[in-house]
Amino acid sequence: MTQITPQPGILQIAPYQGGASHVAGVSDAVKLSSNENPFGPPEAACEAVRRSAHGLHRYPPTDHGALRAAIAEAHGLDPARIVCGVGSDEILHLLCQAYAGPGTEVIHTEHGFAIYRIGALAAGATPVEVPEASRTTDVDAILAACTEATRLVFIANPNNPTGTMIAPEEVRRLADGLPGTALLVLDGAYIEYVEGDDGGAALVEARDNVVMTRTFSKIYGLGGLRVGWGYAPAHVIDVLNRIRGPFNLSAPALAAAEAAVRDAAWVTRCRDENTRLRAWLAEALAGHGVPSDPSHGNFILARFADRAEAEACDEYLKSQGLIVRRVGGYNLPDCLRITVGDEAACRRVAHAVGQFRGGAR
């Protein structure tokens, strides 16, 4: 009998399930399950990919220098403190690989992104789930859960899948209260949808125990190319660059991300449209008896009476060619996460929920 076994913790990982893309028997389904930008990437990014095709026989740069410089220019940051990865997911995994391990603990909240638990288990660490307060990060609960074994504390702000976020002063209080062994990781995948918020960049610069991660998969519309980045103290950047793959980002991905981050007008347009349509969709769903918390991302967490109603609504939406996301795996079995699509998609999903609710009554 074979004695070949993986590292402890790995078999406890449930494989990540992405948002569904197809409905059997439906050819024109509307995908609202993965929080993708319905407007796609800026044209400059598409053109950059086309141009990059001429150099596909060349390895990409290992230092990501041009992209880091563009990110730094766009956000007023120090390029030497930026690290780039295959989506922000890779940065999160690298942090677990570098700082967690057997005998250590990684804290995440009860409705936090699945990758936090996966990364902790993959590194052999113990994931510690703490409660939220009305689907919002609870700083006091996190601080109470910290021990001398705590190495990483992950929070998404805004959070996925709830859409809620905590104020900068609460984030600062959390960073101030952590044990000296721990890094606070601020997952800012959706922060571009919050006008004027730096995602914790200033806090990273003021402290040596805070890391911020960001992505090009959401507002920049580059989910298919998988580009993310982190901003961290110099000592963390040094560690992450020692373990990341030297050619982890392709030349087309680097070129597209550089072009996208320079197109501030595209970001503003997408954020403004998302803000308008998110408010409309939340109000329309509430009018059908389906409440949601104020969302700061590009999605709404629609709440139903119970799991049965949420799943029945999901089945009805699929019958209408509308794909949303069940979030029972995030301890929210009575909810559906609905991406804010374009205006036609928002009106279509609101109408379908209204039809479902009318039939349910």
C-alpha positions in Angstrom: 0.0 0.0 0.0 1.3 3.4 -0.9 2.6 5.7 1.8 2.6 8.8 -0.4 0.6 11.5 1.3 0.3 15.3 0.9 1.3 17.8 3.6 -1.0 18.0 6.6 -4.0 20.3 6.0 -4.2 19.9 2.2 -6.8 17.2 2.2 -9.0 19.4 4.4 -9.3 21.9 1.5 -12.5 21.8 -0.4 -11.6 22.7 -4.0 -12.5 26.2 -4.9 -15.7 26.5 -7.0 -15.8 29.5 -9.3 -19.0 31.2 -10.4 -21.0 29.1 -12.9 -20.9 30.3 -16.5 -23.5 28.2 -18.3 -27.1 27.0 -17.8 -28.0 23.7 -19.5 -30.3 24.4 -22.5 -29.8 28.1 -22.4 -27.7 29.7 -25.1 -27.9 33.4 -24.0 -27.4 33.2 -20.3 -26.4 36.3 -18.4 -23.5 35.6 -16.0 -23.8 37.5 -12.7 -21.9 35.0 -10.6 -18.3 36.1 -10.6 -18.3 39.9 -10.0 -16.9 40.6 -13.4 -17.0 44.1 -14.9 -19.8 44.0 -17.5 -18.0 46.8 -19.5 -14.8 44.7 -19.8 -11.3 46.2 -20.0 -10.4 49.6 -21.5 -9.5 49.5 -25.2 -6.0 50.5 -24.4 -5.5 47.2 -22.6 -6.9 45.2 -25.5 -4.6 47.0 -27.9 -1.6 46.3 -25.6 -2.4 42.6 -25.7 -2.6 42.7 -29.5 0.8 44.4 -29.7 2.4 41.9 -27.2 1.6 39.0 -29.6 4.7 40.0 -31.6 7.0 39.1 -28.7 5.4 35.8 -27.5 8.7 34.0 -28.1 10.4 36.1 -25.4 10.3 35.6 -21.7 8.6 38.4 -19.8 10.6 40.6 -17.4 11.1 39.1 -13.9 10.9 42.4 -12.0 7.6 43.7 -13.5 9.3 47.1 -13.4 7.2 48.9 -16.0 3.9 47.7 -14.3 5.1 48.5 -10.9 6.1 52.0 -12.0 2.6 52.5 -13.6 0.8 51.3 -10.5 3.0 53.6 -8.3 2.3 56.6 -10.6 -1.4 55.9 -10.6 -1.7 55.5 -6.8 1.1 57.7 -5.5 3.1 54.8 -4.1 6.7 53.6 -3.8 7.3 51.2 -6.7 10.0 49.4 -4.6 7.3 48.3 -2.2 5.0 46.8 -4.9 5.0 43.1 -5.7 2.9 41.6 -8.6 1.2 38.2 -8.8 -1.1 36.0 -10.7 -4.2 37.8 -9.4 -4.2 39.0 -5.8 -4.8 35.3 -5.0 -1.2 34.5 -5.6 -0.1 37.3 -3.2 -2.4 35.8 -0.5 -0.9 32.4 -1.1 2.6 33.7 -1.0 1.9 35.4 2.3 0.7 32.1 3.8 3.7 30.2 2.4 6.1 32.8 3.8 4.6 33.5 7.2 2.3 30.7 8.2 3.0 27.0 8.8 2.5 24.2 11.3 1.9 25.4 14.8 0.7 28.9 13.6 -2.8 30.4 13.1 -4.4 32.4 10.4 -7.4 34.5 11.2 -10.3 35.2 8.8 -13.9 36.2 9.4 -16.9 33.8 9.1 -18.0 35.3 5.7 -14.5 35.9 4.4 -13.1 35.0 1.0 -12.5 31.2 0.7 -8.8 31.7 -0.3 -7.8 32.7 3.2 -8.7 29.3 4.6 -7.3 27.5 1.6 -4.0 29.3 1.9 -3.7 28.6 5.6 -4.4 24.9 5.2 -2.0 24.6 2.2 0.7 26.1 4.4 0.0 23.7 7.2 -1.4 26.4 9.5 -4.6 26.4 11.5 -7.3 28.7 10.1 -9.3 30.5 12.8 -12.7 31.7 11.9 -14.1 34.6 13.9 -17.7 35.9 13.9 -18.9 39.0 12.1 -21.4 41.5 13.4 -24.4 41.7 11.1 -22.3 40.5 8.2 -19.6 43.1 8.9 -16.0 42.6 10.1 -15.9 42.8 13.9 -12.6 44.2 15.0 -13.1 43.3 18.7 -13.9 39.6 17.7 -10.7 39.5 15.7 -8.5 41.0 18.4 -10.1 38.5 21.0 -9.1 35.6 18.7 -5.5 36.6 18.4 -2.9 34.5 20.2 0.9 34.2 20.3 0.4 31.7 17.4 -1.3 34.3 15.1 0.8 35.1 12.0 -1.7 36.5 9.5 -5.1 38.3 9.8 -7.0 38.5 6.5 -9.9 40.9 6.0 -11.4 42.0 2.7 -12.6 45.6 2.8 -15.1 45.8 1.1 -15.8 42.2 1.9 -16.8 39.5 -0.6 -19.5 38.2 -0.5 -21.2 40.6 1.9 -20.3 43.9 0.3 -19.9 45.5 3.7 -16.8 47.4 4.9 -15.4 49.0 8.0 -14.1 52.5 8.4 -10.4 53.4 8.1 -10.2 54.2 11.9 -11.4 50.6 12.6 -8.8 49.2 10.3 -6.2 51.3 12.1 -7.5 50.1 15.5 -7.1 46.5 14.3 -3.5 47.0 13.1 -2.6 48.7 16.4 -4.1 45.8 18.4 -2.4 42.9 16.7 0.3 40.9 18.4 3.8 41.6 17.3 4.0 38.3 15.4 1.2 39.0 13.1 0.6 40.8 9.7 -2.7 42.4 8.8 -3.6 41.7 5.2 -6.1 44.1 3.7 -7.7 42.5 0.6 -8.7 45.5 -1.6 -10.0 43.6 -4.6 -13.1 45.9 -4.7 -11.7 49.1 -3.3 -11.7 50.8 -6.7 -15.5 50.9 -6.4 -15.2 53.1 -3.3 -14.3 56.6 -4.5 -11.5 58.3 -2.6 -10.4 55.3 -0.5 -6.8 54.3 -0.7 -7.4 50.7 0.4 -5.0 51.1 3.4 -2.0 52.3 1.4 -1.3 55.1 3.9 -1.5 52.6 6.7 1.0 50.3 5.0 3.4 53.2 4.7 3.0 54.2 8.4 3.4 50.7 9.9 5.6 47.6 9.4 2.8 45.0 10.0 0.2 45.9 7.2 0.0 44.5 3.7 -2.5 45.7 1.0 -3.5 43.5 -2.0 -5.3 44.7 -5.1 -6.4 43.1 -8.4 -6.9 43.9 -12.1 -9.7 41.3 -12.3 -12.6 43.5 -11.1 -12.9 47.2 -12.1 -10.2 46.9 -14.8 -12.0 44.0 -16.4 -8.9 41.8 -16.8 -10.0 38.6 -14.9 -9.0 36.5 -17.9 -5.4 37.6 -17.7 -5.0 37.2 -13.9 -3.0 40.1 -12.6 -2.8 41.3 -9.0 -0.4 43.2 -6.8 0.5 43.9 -3.2 1.8 46.9 -1.4 3.8 46.1 1.7 6.7 47.1 4.0 10.1 46.6 2.4 10.9 43.6 4.6 7.7 41.8 3.4 8.4 42.6 -0.3 11.9 41.2 0.1 10.5 37.9 1.5 7.8 37.5 -1.2 10.2 38.2 -4.0 12.4 35.3 -2.8 9.6 32.8 -3.2 7.4 34.0 -6.1 8.0 32.5 -9.5 10.4 34.6 -11.6 8.2 34.5 -14.7 4.8 34.4 -12.8 3.2 37.0 -15.1 3.0 36.7 -18.9 4.0 39.5 -21.2 0.4 40.1 -22.5 -0.8 40.3 -18.9 1.9 42.8 -17.9 1.2 44.9 -21.0 -2.6 44.9 -20.5 -2.4 45.8 -16.8 0.0 48.6 -17.4 -2.3 50.1 -20.0 -5.4 49.6 -17.8 -3.9 51.2 -14.7 -3.1 54.3 -16.7 -6.7 54.7 -17.9 -8.1 56.6 -15.0 -11.1 57.8 -17.0 -12.2 54.2 -17.6 -12.1 53.4 -13.9 -14.2 56.5 -13.1 -16.7 55.6 -15.7 -17.1 52.0 -14.5 -17.3 53.1 -10.8 -19.9 55.7 -11.6 -22.0 53.2 -13.6 -21.7 50.6 -10.9 -22.7 53.0 -8.1 -25.8 54.0 -10.1 -26.9 50.5 -11.1 -26.1 49.0 -7.7 -28.4 51.5 -5.9 -31.1 50.9 -8.5 -30.8 47.1 -8.2 -30.8 47.2 -4.4 -33.9 49.3 -4.3 -35.7 47.2 -6.9 -35.0 44.0 -5.0 -36.0 45.6 -1.7 -39.3 46.5 -3.4 -39.8 42.8 -4.0 -39.2 42.0 -0.4 -35.5 41.0 -0.8 -33.3 43.1 1.4 -29.5 43.6 1.2 -26.9 45.4 3.2 -25.5 48.6 1.7 -22.8 47.2 -0.7 -19.5 48.9 -1.5 -18.5 46.4 -4.2 -19.9 45.5 -7.6 -22.4 43.0 -6.3 -25.3 42.8 -3.9 -25.9 40.1 -1.3 -29.6 39.4 -1.6 -31.2 38.0 1.6 -34.1 35.5 1.6 -36.3 34.0 4.3 -34.2 30.8 4.5 -32.0 28.4 2.5 -35.0 26.9 0.7 -36.3 30.2 -0.6 -32.8 31.3 -1.7 -32.2 28.0 -3.6 -35.7 28.1 -5.1 -35.0 31.7 -6.4 -31.7 30.6 -7.8 -33.4 27.8 -9.7 -36.0 30.1 -11.0 -33.3 32.6 -12.1 -31.5 29.9 -14.0 -34.7 28.9 -15.8 -34.7 32.5 -17.0 -31.1 32.4 -18.1 -29.7 34.3 -15.2 -26.7 32.9 -13.3 -26.1 34.2 -9.8 -24.0 32.8 -6.9 -25.2 30.7 -4.0 -23.0 31.5 -1.0 -23.9 28.6 1.5 -20.1 27.9 1.5 -19.6 31.3 3.1 -22.0 30.5 5.9 -24.8 32.5 4.1 -27.2 29.7 2.9 -30.1 32.1 2.9 -28.5 34.5 0.5 -27.6 34.9 -3.2 -24.8 37.1 -4.4 -25.7 39.0 -7.5 -23.1 40.8 -9.6 -24.1 44.3 -10.7 -24.2 43.9 -14.5 -25.1 46.4 -17.2 -28.4 48.2 -17.1 -30.2 45.5 -19.1 -28.9 42.7 -16.9 -29.9 44.6 -13.7 -33.4 45.2 -15.0 -33.7 41.6 -16.1 -32.7 40.1 -12.8 -34.9 42.5 -10.8 -37.9 41.6 -12.9 -37.2 37.9 -12.5 -36.9 38.1 -8.7 -40.1 40.0 -8.7 -41.8 37.3 -10.7 -40.4 34.6 -8.4 -41.6 36.5 -5.3 -45.0 37.0 -6.8 -45.3 33.4 -7.6 -44.0 32.4 -4.1 -46.8 34.4 -2.5 
